[in-house]
């Protein structure tokens, strides 16, 4: 074969390859098959059918883990604050009842409603609002998150709220909710600042939060317990905002936001000279490292759901779940 014939053959193959690629692209476009970049396109987080399946998977795993007191059985279904809180509960339960939970009552979540936002970028997330057979008739608010199409939905936030406390959300014509960016202006407190604002409120008080069980009543209870003779109590409150502890917010119909956020708390109990810290209960003992003599430090993770008004005004905490995650004796 001559060099010219070889070059003509190479050009012919290149031209045929280009035509084939063009026809393939044309065929994909004509058939409606297009590549969607989830990090840029505003898309619903999931379908209602898939959200319902995720709730069933979580409930099944939660019941298996609770019955056996085995945190590995629902580890693939939880993350963030809920993983910390419920994981510690299961760990303590296993230490005290290695054969399983003698008081296990299967969790049933009924009358489920799903609020699914449309947004760009990851994580995708949605809220399930269901009636639980445990929790005194409260509604269970569960926030499911995932960071990619290949990941499984996991519950990062779980709060219990009174019936009627779930607000109406702003939705588009297709029924999808609107997320609120972490640094969104126009709110009494932006979602990104809510964890820090709550930690500061517990320390210093103020008017940022409305009176309630998780705000003014909690501060009053701390003040009362701090005055107990022979035992000094010190409290440290910190924001917790990294990774799956990051706040997530939905726009409410009135222009405000329902924000899910996490905080980190420490309570140190120190006995007066010649006395000792009261013996903690068995669940606390199961999570305690070291020997409790003169002091005991409790580590607590708390997740909250708060209604933040547009403009100004106090923030109302409508739901909170707190749990001991570790303890240190000295």
C-alpha positions in Angstrom: 0.0 0.0 0.0 1.3 3.4 -1.0 1.7 6.2 1.6 -1.0 8.3 -0.2 -3.5 5.4 -0.2 -2.8 4.9 3.5 -3.5 8.5 4.3 -6.7 8.4 2.3 -7.8 5.3 4.2 -7.0 6.9 7.6 -9.0 10.1 6.6 -11.9 7.9 5.5 -11.9 6.0 8.8 -11.8 9.2 10.8 -14.7 10.7 8.7 -16.8 7.5 9.2 -16.1 7.6 12.9 -17.2 11.2 13.1 -20.4 10.5 11.2 -21.2 7.6 13.4 -20.7 9.7 16.5 -22.9 12.4 15.1 -25.6 9.9 14.2 -25.4 8.4 17.7 -25.8 11.9 19.3 -28.7 12.7 17.0 -30.4 9.4 17.8 -30.0 10.1 21.6 -31.5 13.6 21.2 -34.3 12.4 19.0 -35.3 9.7 21.5 -35.2 12.1 24.4 -32.2 10.4 26.1 -30.1 13.3 27.4 -27.5 13.6 30.1 -28.6 15.6 33.1 -26.1 17.1 35.4 -27.6 16.8 38.9 -25.1 19.2 40.4 -26.5 22.0 38.2 -30.1 21.1 37.3 -33.0 21.9 39.6 -34.6 18.5 40.1 -37.0 16.9 42.6 -35.0 15.0 45.3 -37.0 11.8 44.6 -40.5 10.6 43.8 -43.2 10.0 46.4 -43.1 6.3 45.7 -39.4 6.1 46.3 -39.8 8.3 49.5 -42.4 5.9 50.8 -40.1 2.9 50.2 -37.3 4.7 52.0 -39.5 5.2 55.0 -40.4 1.5 55.0 -36.8 0.5 54.8 -35.9 2.8 57.7 -38.8 1.5 59.9 -37.9 -2.1 59.3 -34.2 -1.5 60.1 -35.1 0.6 63.1 -37.3 -2.2 64.5 -34.7 -4.9 63.9 -32.0 -2.8 65.7 -34.3 -1.9 68.6 -35.4 -5.5 69.1 -31.9 -6.9 69.2 -30.2 -3.8 70.7 -27.7 -4.1 67.8 -26.7 -0.8 66.2 -25.2 -2.5 63.1 -28.7 -3.5 62.0 -29.7 0.0 61.1 -26.3 1.6 60.6 -27.0 1.9 56.8 -30.2 3.8 57.4 -29.0 6.6 59.7 -26.4 9.3 59.7 -25.6 12.6 61.4 -27.4 13.5 64.7 -29.7 10.5 64.6 -26.8 8.1 64.1 -25.1 9.5 67.2 -28.2 9.6 69.4 -29.8 6.3 68.5 -26.5 4.5 68.1 -25.6 5.4 71.7 -29.0 4.3 72.9 -28.6 0.9 71.2 -25.0 0.5 72.6 -26.1 1.1 76.1 -29.1 -1.2 75.7 -26.8 -4.0 74.4 -24.5 -3.6 77.4 -27.3 -3.9 79.9 -29.4 -6.4 77.9 -27.1 -8.4 75.6 -29.9 -10.8 74.6 -32.1 -8.0 73.3 -34.6 -5.4 74.2 -37.1 -6.8 76.7 -39.4 -3.8 76.2 -39.4 -3.8 72.4 -42.5 -2.4 70.8 -42.4 -2.4 67.0 -42.5 1.2 65.7 -45.4 1.8 63.3 -45.4 5.0 61.2 -48.8 5.7 59.5 -50.5 8.6 57.8 -47.3 9.5 56.2 -46.9 12.8 54.2 -43.8 13.6 52.1 -42.4 17.0 51.5 -40.0 16.8 48.6 -38.0 19.8 47.5 -36.7 20.5 44.1 -33.1 21.8 44.1 -29.8 21.8 42.4 -26.7 20.1 43.8 -26.1 17.6 46.6 -27.2 16.5 49.1 -30.7 15.7 47.9 -33.2 15.4 50.8 -36.8 15.2 51.7 -39.0 15.2 54.8 -41.4 12.5 56.0 -44.1 13.5 58.4 -45.9 10.5 60.0 -47.9 9.5 63.0 -46.1 7.2 65.4 -47.5 4.6 67.7 -45.0 5.6 70.3 -44.2 9.1 71.4 -47.4 10.2 73.0 -49.3 10.8 69.8 -46.6 13.1 68.4 -45.9 13.4 64.7 -42.5 12.0 63.6 -40.5 14.3 61.3 -37.7 12.4 59.6 -35.2 14.1 57.2 -33.8 11.7 54.6 -30.6 12.6 52.8 -28.1 11.2 50.3 -25.1 12.6 48.5 -25.3 10.8 45.2 -27.5 8.6 43.0 -25.6 5.5 44.1 -26.2 6.1 47.8 -29.0 4.8 49.9 -31.3 7.3 51.7 -30.4 7.8 55.3 -32.2 9.6 58.1 -30.1 12.5 59.5 -32.7 14.2 61.6 -35.6 12.9 63.7 -37.7 15.2 65.8 -41.1 14.7 67.4 -43.6 17.5 67.1 -47.1 18.1 68.4 -50.0 17.4 65.9 -50.7 20.7 64.1 -47.2 22.0 64.6 -46.0 21.1 61.1 -46.3 24.3 59.0 -47.6 24.7 55.5 -44.8 24.7 53.0 -44.4 26.9 49.9 -44.7 24.6 46.8 -44.5 25.0 43.1 -47.2 24.1 40.5 -46.0 20.4 40.6 -46.2 20.2 44.4 -42.5 20.3 45.1 -41.2 22.3 48.0 -38.6 25.1 48.1 -35.3 24.8 50.0 -33.8 27.7 51.8 -30.0 28.3 51.4 -27.9 28.2 54.5 -27.0 31.9 54.2 -30.4 33.0 53.0 -31.2 36.7 53.8 -34.6 37.9 55.0 -35.0 35.6 58.0 -34.7 36.4 61.7 -31.7 34.0 61.8 -30.2 32.4 58.6 -30.1 28.6 58.8 -26.3 28.6 58.9 -26.4 30.7 62.1 -29.1 28.8 64.0 -27.0 26.2 65.7 -24.6 28.9 67.0 -27.5 31.2 68.0 -29.1 28.4 70.0 -25.9 27.5 71.8 -25.4 31.2 72.6 -28.9 31.5 73.9 -28.6 28.6 76.3 -25.5 30.3 77.7 -26.5 33.9 77.8 -30.3 34.1 77.3 -31.8 36.8 75.2 -34.8 37.3 72.8 -33.7 35.3 69.8 -35.9 32.3 70.8 -39.5 32.2 72.0 -40.2 30.8 75.4 -40.7 27.0 75.6 -39.6 23.7 76.9 -36.4 23.7 74.9 -35.5 27.3 75.6 -36.6 29.3 78.6 -37.7 26.2 80.6 -34.4 24.4 79.8 -32.4 27.4 81.1 -34.5 27.6 84.2 -34.0 23.9 84.9 -30.3 24.3 84.5 -30.2 27.2 86.9 -32.2 25.1 89.5 -29.9 22.1 89.2 -26.8 24.2 89.4 -27.8 25.4 92.9 -28.0 21.8 94.3 -25.8 21.8 97.4 -22.6 19.7 97.2 -22.6 19.2 93.5 -21.4 21.8 91.0 -22.8 21.6 87.4 -21.2 23.3 84.5 -22.7 23.5 81.0 -21.0 24.0 77.6 -23.0 24.4 74.4 -21.5 24.3 71.0 -22.8 24.5 67.4 -22.5 21.4 65.3 -22.8 22.1 61.5 -20.3 20.0 59.6 -21.2 17.3 57.0 -24.5 15.6 57.8 -25.0 17.8 60.8 -25.4 20.8 58.5 -28.8 22.6 58.8 -31.5 21.9 56.2 -34.4 24.3 55.7 -37.7 24.4 53.8 -39.5 27.6 52.9 -42.9 27.9 54.7 -46.0 29.4 53.0 -45.7 32.6 55.1 -42.1 33.3 53.8 -40.3 31.9 56.9 -38.5 28.6 57.2 -38.6 25.3 59.0 -35.0 24.6 59.9 -33.5 21.3 61.1 -30.2 21.8 62.9 -27.9 20.1 65.5 -26.2 21.2 68.7 -23.5 19.7 70.9 -23.7 19.9 74.7 -21.6 19.0 77.7 -22.6 18.9 81.4 -19.9 18.4 84.0 -20.9 17.4 87.5 -18.3 17.9 90.2 -18.8 16.8 93.8 -17.6 18.9 96.7 -14.6 17.7 98.7 -15.3 14.7 100.8 -18.3 13.7 98.7 -18.8 11.8 95.4 -20.9 12.2 92.3 -24.2 10.3 92.6 -24.1 7.0 90.9 -25.6 7.4 87.4 -28.2 5.0 86.0 -27.2 1.8 84.1 -27.5 3.4 80.7 -25.2 6.2 81.6 -22.8 3.7 83.2 -22.8 1.7 79.9 -21.5 4.8 78.0 -19.1 6.0 80.7 -15.3 5.7 80.3 -13.1 6.0 83.4 -14.2 5.7 87.0 -16.7 8.2 88.4 -15.3 9.6 91.6 -15.1 13.4 91.9 -16.6 14.3 88.5 -18.7 13.1 85.6 -18.9 14.8 82.2 -21.9 14.0 80.0 -21.8 14.5 76.3 -25.1 15.1 74.5 -26.1 15.6 70.9 -29.4 17.3 70.2 -31.3 17.9 67.0 -34.0 20.5 66.7 -36.7 21.6 64.3 -37.4 25.4 64.5 -39.8 27.8 62.8 -37.8 30.9 61.8 -39.9 33.9 60.9 -39.3 36.1 57.9 -37.9 39.5 58.8 -37.6 39.6 62.6 -39.1 38.0 65.6 -38.3 35.1 67.9 -37.5 31.6 66.6 -39.8 28.9 67.9 -38.4 25.4 68.5 -41.2 23.0 67.6 -39.4 19.7 68.1 -36.3 18.5 69.8 -34.7 15.1 70.4 -31.6 14.9 72.7 -29.5 11.9 73.6 -26.5 11.1 75.7 -23.7 9.9 73.4 -20.7 9.5 75.8 -19.6 10.1 79.3 -16.3 10.5 81.2 -15.7 9.8 84.8 -12.8 11.2 86.9 
